[in-house]
């Protein structure tokens, strides 16, 4: 993944900063989902995180920092889940299938967080937005490599054109953004299976081992 944007901290213990920022990000995500980014205050986040507002400022400088940390925590989280799913696999075709399955599942299970990311990205300041977009691009590039490795291993993938990795990493987001419709139409694992199958057919991989 792309390197995260650096945020100045008053605390010198790097491990403590990492731990507290992850805690703050999760608390902020809950607040932003409930109230929206613009309506929420830094004090709201501090209360949710169990910190004083002064203590919060030891780890972040602004509301933009907090929203950026939320983005980083959520996107890094599902990226780790995908990497864990393929960690024990060496066969490129199996890696591609496992990565797709893990990513689609993460989009369904983290629907609230994913919807938050898409709703509030516009509120980030330019430097934060560039860092978030770079992180997204890094994840797209990761899938592009998986696709090319599978092709190199003999998988035909006639549908894997220049936009294949972009389509593959965007389509599963539907499970979060259209949950209002899909939860009754194709609930739970049925929706996951249909999206994974659709992507594999689109790549031209549905009939391969």
C-alpha positions in Angstrom: 0.0 0.0 0.0 1.0 3.6 -0.5 2.8 5.4 2.4 0.4 7.2 4.7 0.5 11.0 5.1 2.5 12.0 8.1 0.6 13.7 10.9 2.5 15.5 13.7 2.0 14.2 17.2 2.9 15.7 20.6 3.6 12.2 22.0 7.0 10.7 21.2 6.1 7.0 21.8 5.5 5.8 18.3 3.7 2.6 19.4 1.4 4.5 21.6 0.6 7.0 18.9 -0.2 4.2 16.5 -2.5 2.5 19.1 -4.3 5.7 20.1 -4.8 6.8 16.5 -6.4 3.5 15.6 -8.7 3.9 18.7 -9.5 7.5 17.7 -10.2 6.4 14.1 -12.7 3.8 15.2 -14.4 6.1 17.6 -14.6 8.8 14.9 -16.1 6.4 12.4 -18.9 5.7 14.8 -19.5 9.4 15.4 -19.4 10.3 11.7 -21.7 7.5 10.7 -24.2 8.7 13.3 -24.0 12.5 12.9 -22.2 13.0 9.6 -18.7 14.6 9.3 -19.8 18.2 9.1 -22.2 18.0 12.1 -19.8 16.2 14.4 -17.2 18.0 16.5 -13.8 17.2 17.7 -15.3 17.1 21.2 -17.8 14.5 20.0 -15.0 12.3 18.8 -13.0 12.8 22.0 -16.0 11.8 24.2 -16.6 8.7 22.1 -12.9 7.8 22.3 -12.9 8.3 26.1 -10.4 11.1 25.9 -10.4 14.7 26.9 -10.3 17.1 24.0 -6.8 18.2 25.1 -5.6 14.6 25.1 -7.0 14.1 21.6 -4.8 17.0 20.4 -1.7 15.0 21.4 -2.4 12.7 18.5 -4.1 14.8 15.8 -4.2 18.5 14.9 -7.5 18.9 13.2 -10.8 17.4 12.2 -9.3 16.7 8.8 -6.6 14.6 10.4 -9.3 12.6 12.1 -11.2 12.0 8.9 -8.0 11.0 7.2 -7.2 8.5 10.0 -10.7 7.1 9.5 -10.0 6.6 5.8 -6.6 5.1 6.4 -7.9 2.7 9.1 -10.8 1.4 7.0 -8.9 1.0 3.8 -5.9 -0.5 5.4 -8.2 -2.9 7.2 -9.8 -4.4 4.2 -6.4 -4.5 2.4 -5.0 -6.6 5.2 -7.9 -9.0 5.0 -7.3 -9.5 1.3 -3.6 -10.0 1.9 -4.3 -12.5 4.7 -6.6 -14.5 2.4 -3.9 -15.1 -0.2 -0.9 -15.4 2.2 -0.7 -19.2 2.1 -1.4 -19.5 -1.6 1.3 -19.7 -4.3 -0.8 -20.6 -7.4 -1.7 -17.3 -9.1 -5.2 -18.3 -10.2 -6.0 -19.4 -6.7 -4.6 -16.2 -5.3 -6.8 -14.1 -7.6 -10.0 -16.0 -6.7 -9.2 -15.8 -3.0 -8.4 -12.1 -3.2 -11.7 -11.4 -5.0 -13.7 -13.5 -2.4 -12.1 -11.7 0.5 -12.6 -8.2 -0.9 -16.2 -8.8 -1.8 -16.9 -10.2 1.7 -15.1 -7.1 3.3 -17.3 -4.8 1.3 -20.5 -6.5 2.5 -19.4 -6.9 6.1 -18.0 -3.3 6.4 -20.9 -1.7 4.6 -21.3 1.2 7.1 -17.7 2.1 7.0 -17.5 1.9 3.2 -20.5 4.1 2.7 -18.9 6.6 5.1 -15.7 6.7 3.0 -17.6 7.4 -0.2 -19.9 10.0 1.4 -17.2 12.0 3.2 -14.0 11.8 1.0 -15.0 15.2 -0.6 -14.5 16.8 2.8 -10.8 16.0 3.0 -8.3 18.8 2.5 -6.2 18.5 -0.7 -3.1 16.8 0.9 -5.3 14.3 2.7 -7.3 13.6 -0.4 -4.2 13.0 -2.5 -2.9 10.6 0.1 -6.3 8.7 0.2 -6.4 8.5 -3.6 -2.8 7.2 -3.7 -3.8 4.5 -1.2 -6.7 3.6 -3.4 -4.5 3.5 -6.5 -2.0 1.2 -4.6 -4.9 -1.2 -3.9 -6.0 -1.1 -7.6 -2.4 -1.8 -8.7 -2.3 -4.8 -6.3 -5.2 -6.4 -8.1 -3.7 -5.5 -11.5 -0.7 -7.5 -10.5 -2.8 -10.5 -9.4 -4.6 -10.4 -12.7 -1.3 -10.3 -14.7 0.2 -13.1 -12.5 -2.8 -15.3 -13.2 -2.6 -14.6 -16.9 1.1 -15.4 -16.8 0.3 -18.7 -15.2 -1.9 -19.7 -18.1 -5.3 -18.3 -17.2 -6.8 -16.9 -20.4 -8.7 -13.9 -18.9 -9.9 -12.6 -22.3 -12.0 -10.0 -20.5 -9.1 -8.5 -18.5 -8.5 -5.3 -20.4 -6.9 -2.0 -19.2 -9.8 -1.3 -16.8 -10.1 -4.8 -15.3 -8.4 -3.9 -12.0 -10.5 -0.7 -11.6 -13.7 -2.6 -12.3 -12.7 -5.5 -10.0 -12.1 -3.1 -7.1 -15.1 -0.9 -7.7 -18.0 -3.3 -8.4 -17.9 -5.0 -5.0 -18.5 -1.6 -3.4 -22.1 -1.9 -4.6 -22.7 -4.3 -1.7 -22.2 -1.4 0.6 -23.7 1.5 -1.4 -26.8 -0.4 -2.5 -27.3 -2.4 0.6 -30.8 -0.8 1.0 -31.8 -2.8 -2.1 -29.6 -5.9 -2.0 -30.3 -7.0 1.6 -33.7 -8.3 0.5 -32.9 -9.1 -3.1 -29.8 -11.2 -2.4 -29.0 -11.3 1.3 -25.6 -12.1 2.8 -23.4 -14.8 1.3 -25.7 -15.1 -1.8 -24.8 -11.6 -2.8 -21.1 -12.2 -2.2 -21.2 -15.3 -4.4 -23.1 -13.6 -7.2 -20.6 -10.7 -7.3 -17.6 -12.9 -7.2 -19.1 -15.1 -10.0 -19.9 -12.0 -12.1 -16.4 -10.7 -11.8 -14.8 -14.0 -12.7 -17.1 -14.4 -15.7 -16.3 -10.9 -16.7 -12.6 -11.7 -16.6 -13.2 -14.8 -18.5 -12.2 -17.1 -15.7 -15.4 -18.8 -14.7 -14.6 -22.1 -16.5 -11.1 -22.4 -15.3 -9.6 -24.3 -12.3 
